Amino acid sequence: MTPIAGAAERGPSSHAAASGTLEEPQVRAMFDRIAKVYDVMNSVMTAGLHHRWRERAMDLAAVGPGSKVLDVATGTGDLAIEAARRVGPTGEVIGSDFSEEMLAGARRKQTPIPIPFEWGNALELGYETDRFDAATVGFGARNFSDLDQGLREMTRVVKPGGRVVVLEITTPQKPPLSTFYEAWFDKLVPLLGRFDEAYTYLPASVKRFPGPHDLAAKLAGAGLEHVRYLVTAGGIIAIHVGEKPAPAGGPG
């Protein structure tokens, strides 16, 4: 992995990065910097398993031919591309992100159907209410500067009966995986922080992100029902899904 820039050239303080909480402009600038190595970094940090986790997330989205999907904080587009495989040429997939450099990486990839990769802020999505069959976010929710607002926006843009899916890294609670996780994610990966604060920020952002039970409560608080989640990969990955209810007084 190639160093990106000298530490003195970057804005976020090491303390802020280590806390896992950066201001929105700092997060955007960070992802712009690391866009060219983001896919490699994902593979290193997840031992190459992130594609399988995206497949499982899209299973929970329950989309198929003709479905419309919005992938929020799409990054370099891998979850949107998995959605495109499911919806086919009669469907629609849009990938949205606030980092232009990440979007540029997504646009360079071959996709099963044309995917518009569009600039957008997860806290104020520029799409009409009740448009999509599913809204997804993979490894991006912990970067929302206001998680509750981001989840409310994802809920707003899906149709009644549509699903919101959140795929995130979580902290395993039991050994031996918790021991390995601490050595790998808390010690080895942050050493790369000498090259870029992103390697310090990303593990720290996982530690301060709500655990599976608390995140499920936030999805319910955003207006979703039938919220459930699965924890996989030995406790490292949590995938949440909830359904948007029909409006009060509606059919059924």
N, C-alpha and C positions, 0 to 999 in steps of 0.2 A: 504494500500500500504506500502510495507516494505522499510524502509530506506536502501540505497544501500551502502553507505560508508560515513565516516566522511569527512567534507569539506576540512580538511587539507590534505587529501590523494589525491585530484584531481588537475589536471593541469590547466584548463582554469580559468582565473581570473573572478571574479564576474562582473567586468565592461564589459569584452568581452562578457560574456553570456547575460548580460542585453542589450547589443547593438543588439543582434540577429545575430551577425557576428562572426563566429569562423573560424579558419584555418581548412583546410581539415583534417589533422591528429587529431585535437581536436574533430571535429564532429564525426569522426570514433570511437575514443575512448569513446565518450559520448554514442553513440548507442551501443557499446559493453557492457558498464556498465549497461544500462537500459534495455537490451534485455529481461531479464526474467520478467520484469513488463510492457513491452511496450504495450501488448494487453490490460492490465488492465488500463493503463494510457490513451490509446486511448478511451476506453469506458467512462472513467471519464470525459475527456476533451470534448467529443462529445455527452455526455448523451446517449451513446449506439446507436447512429444513423449512425455510420460510415459504417456499412455494407450496409445499404440502399443507401448511397451515392456512394459506390463502384459499386453497381448494376447499378445505373444511368450512371456512367462513362463508364461502359462496354456496356451499351445500345448505347452510342454515338460512341464507337469503332466499332460498327456494325460488330462484328465477329460472326461466326456461325460454324457449323460442318465443320471440315477440315481446319479452319483458323490457321495461325501461329501468335503467340502473344509474344512480349517481354515486360515484366514488369520491368521497371528500378527502382532502389531504392526500391526494393520489400519489404524490411523490413522482417516481419514475414510472408509474403506471401499471405495475404488475397485477394488482388486484382488479383494476379496470379491465385489463387484458383477459384475466380469468373470467370476468363477467361476460366479456364479449364472446368467449367460446360458448357460453351457456345460452345467450339470447339469440345468436345467429343473425343472419342478414335482415330478418324482419324486426329485430329488436333495436334498442338504442342504449348506448353507454356513453356517459360523459364523465371525464376525469377533471376534478377541480383542485387547484392548489394555489397557494399564495407565493410560491417561489418560482420565478420565471426560469431559473436555471434547471430546477427539477423538471418543470414542464418541458423544457427543451430536450432533456434526456428521454422523457416519455415519448415525445413526438418522433424521436429517431428510431423507435422500436417498430417492428412489424406487428400488425394487429389483425385478428381474424375478420373484423369489420372496421370501417373507419370510426375512429374514436376522437371526438373533439376534446383536446386537453386545454382547458380554459382557466384563466386566472380567476381566482375567487377567494373570498374570505369565509372560512367555515362559520364564523359568528354572524354572518349576514349573507346567506346564500342568495344569489341572484336568479332564483328559479321560482316559478309560481307554486302555490300551495297545491298539494295533492297531485303532483305530476308523475312521480316515479313509483314503480312497484317495489323498489328497495333502495335504501341509501346505506352505503357501507363506508367504513374507515378502517384501514389496516396500518397499525403502528403509527398512527398520527394523532389519536385523541389525546394522548398525554401532552401534546404540544399545543392544544387549544389554550389560549390565555384565559378563557372562561368555559370550562367543561360543560357546565349546565346549559349555557346558552348555545353551545355547539350542538349538544344533543337535542335541544328544543328545535333548532333549525333543521336538523336532519329529520326529525319527526314531522315537522311542518310540511316538508316537500314530498313526503310519501303519501300515497293514497290510503284511505281507510282499508284496513286489511293488509297493507304493505308492511314491510319489515325494515327495521334498523338493525344493522350488524356492526359490532365493534370487536375488532381483533387486536389484542394487545399482549405485550410481554407482561408477566406478573412475577411476583417473588415466591419461589417455592418455600414451603414451611417445614418440610421434613427431610432429614438426611436419608440417603447420601447425596441426593441432588442438591439440597440446600447448601451443602458443603462445597460441592463443585461449583455451584452458581456463585457463591461468595468469592471463591478463588478466581474464577474466570471473569465474571461480570463486574465485581466490585474492586478487583485488584489488577488483573492483567489489562483489561480494556482501558481503564482510566490512565494507565501508563502512557497510552498513546496520546494523552492530552498534551504532551509536550509538542505535538505536531498541530493539534487543533483542539479548541475547547469542546468541540462536539463529542469527542471521545470521553470527556469528563461529564458533560451535560447529559448525554443519553442514558447511561446507567443510573445517574442520580434521578433523572426524570421518572424512571421506572419505580424507584424506591418510594417516591413521594406520591405516586399515582394511586387512586383508590384500589383496594383489593377487590376480588371478584364479587363478594357480597355487597360491599358498599357501592360498587359500580352498578350492580343490578338495581339497587335502590335509586340511583340517579337516573337510570333509564325509565324506571317507573315514574319518577318525579317529572320527567320530560313529557309524560303523557302516554307512555306505551303500556300495553297490557301483555299478559302471558310472557313476562320477561323470564328468561332462563339463560343458563350459561353452562359451558363445559370447560373443564380445565384439562389440558392435555400436555404431552411432552414432559411427563413427569412432574407437572406443576409449574412449568415455565410460561405456558401460554394459556390465556383465557379468551374464549370467544363467547360474546354475549349477543342475544337476539331478543327483540321485542316487537310486538305488532301494534300498529296504529288502530285504535278502536273506531267503529262507526260513529258518526256524530249523534249526539243525543236526539232522540225522536226520529232517527233514520230507520230504514228498513230493517226488520229482524229485531 
